[in-house]
């Protein structure tokens, strides 16, 4: 199998792209992987523009395609089927569609101690063992950071998510989030240049 040196990522926004790029480098152990982004302010564009973006990414020399679409309030099976159908003709042998439950922030919540340490909170965040069951994880982080901080720290996902995934325990994330475990296993299964 050829080594992967360029990955196309279709996702919601710049913050998700930066976070995914950090996770890919951490999981693979390779820092010089080139990642190319296609996104436009929200998940709705992933379905409408995604197939065209996938072809553009292939023309730019990407050997792998990652499509990351938040579940939000959608039905999992319906969203998964829609994405599989939309990207069925994408010109990639190495392709993975990831649907974080409900958002990528659920992966971050898998390691509440890293959030606590990063924001210097007074108490460690308490979250369910299975972070896929958390409703509105982005709002949960925001509220818990505010409540557990005498310094009145403010969580801003677009600013803090890349920093938080850099601290995230990958082992905890795999153990506490099935969608992260699937993402991890896919990335880990390849060789990179």
Secondary structure per residue as TSV (DSSP state, phi and psi in degrees):
chain	resnum	aa	ss	phi	psi
A	1	X	-	360.0	133.1
A	2	X	-	-68.5	149.7
A	3	X	-	-76.3	143.1
A	4	X	B	-86.8	129.1
A	5	X	-	-125.0	-9.5
A	6	X	E	-142.4	126.9
A	7	X	E	-121.0	131.2
A	8	X	E	-93.1	130.9
A	9	X	E	-122.3	122.5
A	10	X	E	-108.6	119.3
A	11	X	-	-150.6	-176.4
A	12	X	S	-70.7	-45.6
A	13	X	S	-158.6	-179.7
A	14	X	H	-61.8	-40.6
A	15	X	H	-61.4	-45.0
A	16	X	H	-62.5	-42.9
A	17	X	H	-59.4	-48.6
A	18	X	H	-61.3	-41.1
A	19	X	H	-65.4	-44.6
A	20	X	H	-64.3	-40.0
A	21	X	H	-61.1	-43.2
A	22	X	H	-63.2	-45.3
A	23	X	H	-62.5	-42.0
A	24	X	H	-60.1	-45.6
A	25	X	H	-66.2	-37.9
A	26	X	H	-68.5	-44.6
A	27	X	H	-67.0	-44.4
A	28	X	H	-77.0	-25.5
A	29	X	-	77.0	10.9
A	30	X	-	-117.2	122.6
A	31	X	S	-90.1	-17.8
A	32	X	-	-99.7	22.7
A	33	X	-	-71.0	132.0
A	34	X	E	-89.6	125.4
A	35	X	E	-116.0	134.5
A	36	X	E	-118.5	131.8
A	37	X	E	-102.8	145.9
A	38	X	E	-135.3	120.1
A	39	X	-	-162.5	163.6
A	40	X	-	-162.0	86.8
A	41	X	S	42.6	59.0
A	42	X	S	126.7	158.6
A	43	X	T	-72.3	-23.1
A	44	X	H	-60.3	-31.2
A	45	X	H	-72.3	-23.2
A	46	X	H	-61.2	-42.1
A	47	X	H	-76.4	-43.0
A	48	X	H	-76.8	-38.5
A	49	X	H	-107.2	-13.3
A	50	X	H	-53.4	-47.8
A	51	X	H	-59.4	-41.0
A	52	X	H	-64.3	-44.1
A	53	X	H	-60.0	-39.2
A	54	X	H	-60.4	-42.6
A	55	X	H	-65.7	-38.6
A	56	X	H	-63.0	-41.4
A	57	X	H	-65.9	-37.2
A	58	X	H	-64.2	-41.4
A	59	X	H	-65.1	-24.2
A	60	X	T	-86.5	7.3
A	61	X	T	90.1	13.6
A	62	X	-	-71.9	135.0
A	63	X	S	-100.7	-8.6
A	64	X	E	-136.7	144.3
A	65	X	E	-122.8	128.2
A	66	X	E	-115.9	127.0
A	67	X	E	-115.7	119.2
A	68	X	E	-121.6	115.6
A	69	X	-	-127.7	118.9
A	70	X	-	-59.1	143.4
A	71	X	-	-68.9	-38.0
A	72	X	T	50.3	-124.7
A	73	X	T	-106.1	16.4
A	74	X	S	-78.6	161.2
A	75	X	-	-79.6	129.4
A	76	X	H	-57.1	-52.2
A	77	X	H	-61.2	-42.5
A	78	X	H	-64.3	-45.6
A	79	X	H	-64.8	-44.6
A	80	X	H	-59.5	-45.9
A	81	X	H	-61.8	-42.5
A	82	X	H	-61.2	-47.2
A	83	X	H	-65.4	-43.3
A	84	X	H	-59.7	-42.8
A	85	X	H	-65.0	-47.0
A	86	X	H	-62.5	-36.2
A	87	X	T	-102.5	12.0
A	88	X	T	-60.4	-33.9
A	89	X	T	-97.6	7.3
A	90	X	-	-60.8	132.5
A	91	X	S	-78.7	59.3
A	92	X	-	-134.1	131.8
A	93	X	S	-79.0	-33.0
A	94	X	E	-106.1	97.5
A	95	X	E	-137.9	140.0
A	96	X	E	-142.3	131.6
A	97	X	E	-109.1	122.0
A	98	X	E	-115.7	134.6
A	99	X	-	-123.5	92.2
A	100	X	-	-62.3	140.2
A	101	X	S	-95.8	117.8
A	102	X	S	-81.8	-26.1
A	103	X	-	-142.0	168.1
A	104	X	T	-59.9	-23.1
A	105	X	H	-63.5	-22.7
A	106	X	H	-65.5	-33.1
A	107	X	H	-65.3	-41.6
A	108	X	H	-64.7	-38.3
A	109	X	G	-67.3	-13.2
A	110	X	G	-63.1	-20.0
A	111	X	G	-124.7	76.0
A	112	X	H	-63.5	-26.4
A	113	X	H	-66.2	-36.3
A	114	X	H	-67.5	-34.9
A	115	X	H	-67.0	-44.0
A	116	X	H	-59.3	-46.3
A	117	X	H	-66.3	-43.8
A	118	X	H	-60.4	-44.5
A	119	X	H	-91.6	0.3
A	120	X	T	54.7	51.7
A	121	X	-	-77.3	156.4
A	122	X	S	-73.8	-30.4
A	123	X	S	-134.6	149.6
A	124	X	-	-71.3	137.9
A	125	X	-	-62.5	141.3
A	126	X	-	-107.9	121.7
A	127	X	-	-134.4	155.6
A	128	X	-	-60.8	152.1
A	129	X	S	-58.6	-41.5
A	130	X	S	-95.4	103.3
A	131	X	G	-71.8	-10.4
A	132	X	G	-68.5	-16.2
A	133	X	G	-89.3	-2.1
A	134	X	-	-79.5	124.3
A	135	X	T	-83.3	130.8
A	136	X	T	53.4	63.3
A	137	X	H	-60.0	-33.8
A	138	X	H	-61.0	-45.8
A	139	X	H	-68.4	-33.3
A	140	X	H	-63.6	-44.4
A	141	X	H	-61.7	-47.5
A	142	X	H	-57.4	-47.5
A	143	X	H	-66.8	-45.7
A	144	X	H	-66.8	-37.7
A	145	X	H	-63.4	-43.6
A	146	X	H	-64.9	-45.8
A	147	X	H	-68.3	-33.9
A	148	X	T	-98.0	19.6
A	149	X	-	-127.5	117.9
A	150	X	T	-75.5	-17.0
A	151	X	T	-86.9	-0.2
A	152	X	-	56.7	49.2
A	153	X	-	-62.4	148.2
A	154	X	-	-123.7	123.4
A	155	X	-	-87.4	126.9
A	156	X	-	-124.1	108.4
A	157	X	H	-56.4	-40.8
A	158	X	H	-66.7	-24.6
A	159	X	H	-93.6	-42.0
A	160	X	H	-94.2	-24.2
A	161	X	H	-56.3	-46.7
A	162	X	H	-60.1	-36.3
A	163	X	H	-69.1	-39.3
A	164	X	H	-70.7	-38.3
A	165	X	H	-69.6	-22.1
A	166	X	H	-69.9	-25.4
A	167	X	H	-97.2	-15.4
A	168	X	-	-56.4	132.6
A	169	X	-	-74.0	113.9
A	170	X	H	-64.5	-34.8
A	171	X	H	-65.4	-43.0
A	172	X	H	-64.2	-42.5
A	173	X	H	-61.8	-40.9
A	174	X	H	-64.4	-39.6
A	175	X	H	-73.0	-28.4
A	176	X	H	-108.4	-4.1
A	177	X	-	-142.7	113.7
A	178	X	H	-62.5	-38.1
A	179	X	H	-68.0	-36.0
A	180	X	H	-69.1	-40.8
A	181	X	H	-58.7	-42.8
A	182	X	H	-64.4	-43.2
A	183	X	H	-60.6	-48.6
A	184	X	H	-57.2	-50.8
A	185	X	H	-61.1	-38.4
A	186	X	H	-64.1	-51.1
A	187	X	H	-61.4	-43.6
A	188	X	H	-66.5	-24.1
A	189	X	T	-77.4	-4.8
A	190	X	S	-109.0	161.0
A	191	X	-	-102.4	144.1
A	192	X	B	-125.5	148.3
A	193	X	-	-87.5	360.0
